[in-house]
Amino acid sequence: WGSSADGQGVFQLSVVKGLFFVAASAALIFFLVHATIKSVLESRETILRMNRELEESSEMYKGLSEAYRNRQALLEGLMNSIPDLIFYKDGERRYMGSNKAFRDFLGLPERAIVAKRDDEFLQGDEADLFRQGDEECLRMGVMMRYEEVVRRDGENVRYLETLKTPYRDAEGRVTGLIGVSRDVTERRLEEERILYLSTHDISTGLNNRVYLAEAIKALDQPDRLPLTVIMGDINGLKLINDSMGHERGDQMIAAAADILRACRRDGDVVARLGGDEFTVLMPRSDEADAQAFVEAVRAACQERAAGLNELRFASLSLGWATKREPGEPIERVRKAAEDAMYRRKIFENRSLHSSVLSSIKKTMLEKSDETEAHAERLAALSRQLGRALKLPDESLVALELLSTLHDIGKISVDKNILTKSTPLTDADWQEIKKHPEVGYRIAMASPDLMHIADYILSHHERWDGEGYPRGLVGAAIPLLARVLSVVDAFDAMTQNRAYRPAMPLPAALEEIRRNAGAQFDPAVAEVFLDLMEPPAPGA
């Protein structure tokens, strides 16, 4: 029994020792691994936190990346919406990008531009021009402005106004440049047009009075002497304007300008002062040079006039003077040239007016159905009637001239109207009724015809006031116009016309009698009838 109790005690002690060992081992293990487990747990928490932060950073990056792409798209859209040409380059002058307008202007895609210099896809001169500007901008480090001329397709010239601005890195070093070019071709051409118009005569293309004033200042210098000034004036321009219209007058001015331009030397200045006046400046010239120029102009005028079917160009009166000494006032030289020109004009005008009037008369007869025989019959009848009316010799001469030229204004009427075989329309009549006024202007422009101008204006007036163009009544109509009215109507009735045959003499005289006091001056008509009617048998 005692041994049994001892054995139980030993067992219990062994159990207690075992439990203690286990507890001690567990405590030892706990103490040994606790720090590690804690570290692992802490590391796991850190990893989880880092994962969360990474996910957040990833989302943030995605957002920033999206915002960057959107910003880039916005910037690209903004650049492409600007019509100006935009480009940017690095410090080695290689293109880093551009907008659509720039690429369209060059006609190249972006891949053909990026990472290349100008000389890799542009012509040599243009590439050198851009290179010089780039180098200057990068070297100076400030915004630079350039005006550039480029050619597209070899011929299409374009004018560019370009701003080049350097850009810098965070430390302030220049790392490239940004360029903006504006196509200012239309503006440049408009400026050139305005400048041209300000110094040129629009009708002839010659220099104008404004340019001439500056040219005189530039040429009135000692090293340009002797300086010859030539003044020119077109002869008969007013007569041409009044007889053939201002369109023909403009042709005459243009012809004069062409001749002066063709005859000048290199370095001479030809200007139109206005109207029919021209001035020529000939630096380093003497009388022989001036005489040669004038003779060349006269020969060209004669050749020009000879080659025309109808008179369109008459001649130029030219006078000149030469400045030899620096102290001589240029205005005195101009006045001397002008005086010489007017002396020449007086000498030439009479023969000119005669030739112009002869040409006008010839053209008038060619355009109408009237002939020289008609003019001669009128002159003879007018002379007879004038003598019967006991008009003075001076009036008889004027009446004969009037009978020949009273219809000179018909030169302005369309030939198809004058030769029309069908009845005239109202519009035709309105056109024909203008010819007395045109004839009046022609006569007033010629010293030899001025004294019959009022008769020409009045030869279609009627005694009863129903005529044209002024509707004069009775004795208010000039006497010679009243005489011509009777004679002209009689000859018209007794001659064949395109639209009717000639009337017999008795019928024509009866028509004169019937219209006396209405169309015709009754006193003039009575004398004419007495003159034309055969005497009664046995008288």
Residue, then its C-alpha position, 0 to 999 in steps of 0.5 A: w500500500g505504501s508503495s502504491a501511494d509513492g507511485q501515485g505521488v511520483f505520477q502526479l509529480s510527473v504530470v505536474k512537471g509535464l504541464f509545467f514543461v509544456a507551459a514553460s515551452a509554450a511561454l518560451i515559444f510565445f515569447l520567441v515568435h510573438a515579435t515575429i508574428k507581430s512583425v508579420l501582422e504589421s507587415r501585412e497591414t502595411i502591405l494592405r495599406m500600400n496596396r490601397e495607396l497603390e490602387e489609389s495612386s493608380e486611379m489618380y494616375k489614370g485620372l491625371s493621364e486622362a486629364y492630360r490626354n484631354r488637355q492635349a486634345l483641347l490644345e491640339g483642337l485649339m491650335n488646329s482651329i487657329p488659321d495662323l500657321i503654328f509650329y514649335k522646334d527644339g534647340e536644334r531647330r527640329y520640328m516637334g509639332s505644328n497645327k493643321a494650318f501649317r501642315d496644309f500650307l506646306g502640303l505635308p503630313e505631320r510625320a514628314i515634318v516632326a523631327k526634321r529641319d527645314d532644309e529636309f523638306l523645303q527649297g534651299d532659299e526658303a530653308d536658309l531664310f527660316r534657318q537664319g530667323d531660327e538661329e537669331c531667335l535662339r541666340m538672342g533669346v527674345m521674341m523676333r518678328y519677320e516678314e517672309v516671302v515664300r513660293r508655293d508650287g513654284e509660282n504662287v507667291r505668299y507673304l508671311e508675317t512671323l513671330k518667333t518666341p524662345y521657350r525655356d526650361a525650369e532653369g531658364r535655359v532656352t531649349g527651343l522656339i515657338g513660331v506663329s506665321r500669318d498669311v498676309t498676302e491679301r493685305r500686302l497686295e491691297e497695300e501695294r494696290i493702294l500704293y500703286l493707285s496713289t502714285h499712278d494714273i488709273s486710266t493710263g498706268l502712267n505716273n501721276r502728279v503726286y509721283l511727279a512731285e517726288a520725282i522732281k525732287a529726286l532728279d533735281q540734283p547736280d549729278r542728274l543735270p542737265l535735266t530736260v522737262i517736256m510738257g505735252d498736251i493732246n490736240g483736239l481732245k474736247l472736239i473728239n469727246d464732243s463729237m465721238g463721245h468720251e469713250r473715244g476721248d479715253q482711247m485717245i488719251a490711252a494712245a498718247a500715254d502708250i506713245l510717250r511710254a514707248c518713246r522714253r529712255d530708261g530712267d525717264v519719268v512720264a506722268r499724266l497731270g490730268g485731262d490731256e496734259f503730260t510731263v516728261l522728265m529726262p535726266r542727263s539730257d540735252e536739246a538733242d535728246a529732247q528733239a529726238f524724243v519729240e520727233a519720235v513721238r510725232a512719228a508715232c502719232q502719225e503712224r497711229a492715226a494713219g492705221l485707224n479707220e475712224l479718227r481716234f488719235a490726232s496729235l500731241s503738242l510738245g514743248w521743252a526746256t533744259k535746266r543746266e545750272p544747279g541754282e536755276p529754279i526748276e519751276r522756271v524751267r517747267k514754265a518755259a517748257e509749258d510756254a513752248m508747248y502752248r506756242r506749238k499748240i497755237f501753231e498746230n490747232r487750226s490745221l488740226h481742227s480742219s482735219v478733225l472736222s473733215s474726218i467727222k464729216k466723212t464718218m457722218l456721211e458713211k454712217s447715214d444715207e446722206t451723200e455729198a450730193h445732198a450737202e451740195r444741193l442744200a448749199a445751193l438751195s440755201r444760197q438761193l433762198g438767202r439771196a431771195l431773203k436779201l441776207p448779207d454776205e456774211s450770213l450767206v457764207a454762214l448759211e452755206l456752211l450750216s447747210t453742209l454741217h448741220d447734221i454733224g451731230k449724227i456722228s453720235v447716232d448708231k448707223n443701224i438707226l440712221t439707215k433703218s428701212t422700217p419705221l423708227t421706234d420711240a427709242d430710235w427717235q430719242e437717240i436721233k433727237k440728241h444730234p442737234e445738241v451733239g452738233y452744237r458741242i462739236a461746233m463750240a469746240s471748233p473756232d471755225l464753227m462757233h459762229i454757227a453753233d446756235y443754228i446747228l442746235s436750232h435746226h429742228e425747232r418748229w415755228d409752233g414750238e413743237g420742235y426740239p431740243r429747246g421747243l423755241v417758238g416763232a422768231a425766237i428761233p435763229l433766222l438761219a435755222r428757220v431758212l435751213s428747216v425749209v430747205d432741208a425738209f424740201d430736199a428730204m421729200t424730193q429724194n428717195r429714202a430707204y423707207r419711201p420713194a421721192m415725192p413729186l415736186p408739186a406734192a413737196l411744195e404743197e407740203i411746205r405750204r400746208n405746214a407754213g406757220a406750223q413747222f416753218d416760218p410762214a414768211v420764209a416758206e412764202v419766199f421759198l415757194d415763190l422761188m421754187e414754183p414755176p411761173a404761171p403760163g402767160a406770166 
